[in-house]
Amino acid sequence: MTNIASDNPTLAAPPKPPHAESVSSILATIKTSTNTGLDSAEVSRRLAKFGPNTIPSSDTVRWHQVLLRQFTDVLIVILVVAGLVSVAVGEVTDAIVIFAIVLLNGLLGFVQEWKAERSLAALRQMLAPRCRVIRDASEMEIDAAELVPGDIVQIETGDRVPADLRLTRCMNLQIDESALTGESVAVDKSTDSIEATTDLAERTNMAWTGTAATAGRGIGVVVATGQNTEFGRIAKLTETIGRDATPLQQKLSVLGRQLGVAAIVISIVVAVTGWVMGKPMTEMFFTAVSLAVAVVPEGLPAVVTLTLALGVREMVRRKALLRRLRAAESLGSATVICTDKTGTLTQNQMTVQRIWLAAGEVDVTGVGYDPAGHFESAGQKIDFRDRSDLLALLHSGLRCNHARLVKNADGWQPIGEPTESAIVVAAHKAWIDPRQCVEPVAEFSFTSNRKRMTVITQDQGQMIADAKGAPEILLPLCTDILEGQSRRPLTDQDHQNITAAIETMAGRGLRTLAIARRELSASDPCDESAVEDSMTLLGIVGMMDPPRAEVPDAISLAKAAGIRVFMITGDSPVTATAIARQIGLPVDQAVVGGELDAMDDQALGTALAGDVVFARTTPEHKLRIVKLLQSQGHIVGMTGDGVNDAPALKKADIGIAMGKRGTDVAKGAADIVLTDDNFSSIIGAVEEGRRQYDNIQKFVRYLLSSNTGEVVAIFLNILMGGPLLFLPVQILWMNLVTDGLTAVALGLEPSEKNTMYRPPRRPDEPVLTKSGMAMIAALGTYVGLASLWLFHHYLDDADPSSIAIAQTVAFTGIIVVEKINVLNFRSLGAPIWTVGFLSNPWVLLAIGTTISLQIAAVYVPVMQSVLHTVPLSLADWGLIVVVAMPIFVLVEIIKTFAWMRSSTESS
Ligand code: ATP
């Protein structure tokens, strides 16, 4: 390992590698202190010296690669050949135009794809990991990229290790090093120095970049960053956004390939037929090229990529960071969302409202994290100094706690977990100074499987274990109870009283937590099962976590969208049911973890068919529920925040991690990360996913209907024995320049009114549904026939010069018809007046721009010679508009009838 001292001549070279040094000597070598950390000036110096703590991503795409990609298409090869043949037959202008259009198309594609790459890169930046360090003698959160050797880093359960650390303090710290060593069993960590020759996998006092803490907590000093870390050296870790093509992109590329083959076959057949029928060879060659160009929707891949990238930005605005592009599509077809309760459906703002004590219940006043408030009994303020049982409970709750309360310009802010912060606030209300608490000597951390936490401290020679946890977990571990000042054995009556108190609190939606303690003797073994036993119950705390105001609307929107919502929480069934009812989630049955274990798949399937909430669950239950729902054909979204949630998040079709309270491990396993941890954002993201899919369908259908029109016109014209209808350059112009712009604009359509009022899309639904194909065929035929009619209307067999005007009218006509036709695709089913004519100004702008370009193509001399056009009269334009309008008017009439019929049916 490269470490600071060997890299930095100003610091003494270490005699040994970091794992072989003692904690004090490594700190001295690296010139830092665990209490104060580095100061800002030293951090800047070291940052300049060692560079940022990042490992260059191996899949960073360079601009020239994207540019090159634009010119490696079969179509481009066809065009280049056409260009060369043009030169050979003396059509130099045509050749120049073809090459220019190839270049322009490449540049347009490059701009679109590069824009897409940039927005993915920006997203990657937002997903950059953060970590907690001590600097300038205070604790702060920074971007992991800013870490320097000598920084003091705090690690807790679920954190990804941000740099290579020599551990200086460990409390039951276990680290999953599988990402580095392949060993799947988590390693117990300690701070003792070990032999210099010890293998990497056995260096128990080190924590390596990219590995993740699965239990406990620890502190370590950074000994290597960025490429100097073990991970950096093997450069395996790239925290990137999955770039793999989405299912839709894959289907589209298959479609593209099929069309490519069709293009070549059609072109050859047509060219040979024409030639056999006596047409000149060169004319047939150019007809074949025109046809090939007409069949393939050239702009499609770039438009899809750009739309997905713009969609990523829109998702960010809606508080969902996509880690995999495909998640947007899956979101669009989600049929079930499994969500946890605390923090997702609720505000995660806990306030202790009631405390049950054997000597009598106490109410706590005050709101949120402001420590202003007092204690009451039967509506009367009480002096907490008279209640030693209350003080004992609060002291215990404070010792078994990692949260702190700080006051800044925005008022009182909690640092740490809300459940724990709420206890700190309650202790403040009794004027207990948290600084009185002594440092813990050991800890059995909270996990959602254990549902409890115990901390051992040593105070004036006495070892004390303080515990808090879910009442039904902690109560069985208690043998005694504190009543007033005295401790006595727990009786059946106590159990009844406690159960009744918990039911009452939970029935009001309060989250309940039992607090217990035990005095340990020096001879007691320091293991979990021995310590968490024979404890004395101090009381039960009830805390309020109000539902988020926007959640009820999101729940009813999910229902309208045909999405079922299941609450799967670690909290108690009574609290879960109370909160579910408050947010409008119907509940017929609350199934707790134990009951779930006893159910076979059939019974669970039956429960899932009803209105059920799952309570007191563990992450394993989540995994089972996901699997079962998927086996029933559901597309499942699953939320999670803990380390153990990772398997369920990975298994789900859409793993959703919480950005604020989620662990790095959960975020790493998820497909999307919610920046505000809010359930409503999931539903917002579903709507956005549906919008994107709809829009992709809209422009795919639009582009294909244009291409169909071109093929129909050229093909029928050949059958009719007409002269060359469109020149290759004209087809390139209509496909690449004018259609590309309108397709991008269609990708920006806002979501339709019914987007969330229709059932989810079947995931196996083909890109082109039957109705989609019918629409393409019908509208394409109209486009083709319209321009063919215009061509033959102007063609005068007696006057060979009429071909120029006929070609120009047909060419302009097809572009105008195609532009009017765009309006038909603004909505897949609804008439335009229900969508709003002006609701997507981009489409109008694109139509305006392309028509202006066509006007220029017809009147600007240079463009006339390039595109082989002649000027048109006003009457010509009038006829074109008359021929074009029915494509919109007829479809509108049909859509209006269908819309009115479906509205009467649904009402
Ligand atoms: P959700 O799964 O909806 O987020 P939750 O936060 O209640 O709900 P868990 O975090 O698994 O689920 O907590 C389960 C139970 O464990 C809680 O109801 C509470 O009684 C107890 N608990 C929660 N946090 C702590 C903690 N820091 N220390 C001890 N016990 C805790």
Boltz pocket constraint, residues with backbone or C-beta under 6 A from the ligand:
constraints:
  - pocket:
      binder: B
      contacts: [[A, 339], [A, 340], [A, 341], [A, 342], [A, 343], [A, 400], [A, 417], [A, 419], [A, 420], [A, 446], [A, 447], [A, 448], [A, 449], [A, 451], [A, 452], [A, 453], [A, 468], [A, 469], [A, 470], [A, 471], [A, 511], [A, 512], [A, 513], [A, 514], [A, 568], [A, 569], [A, 570], [A, 571], [A, 572], [A, 617]]
      max_distance: 6.0
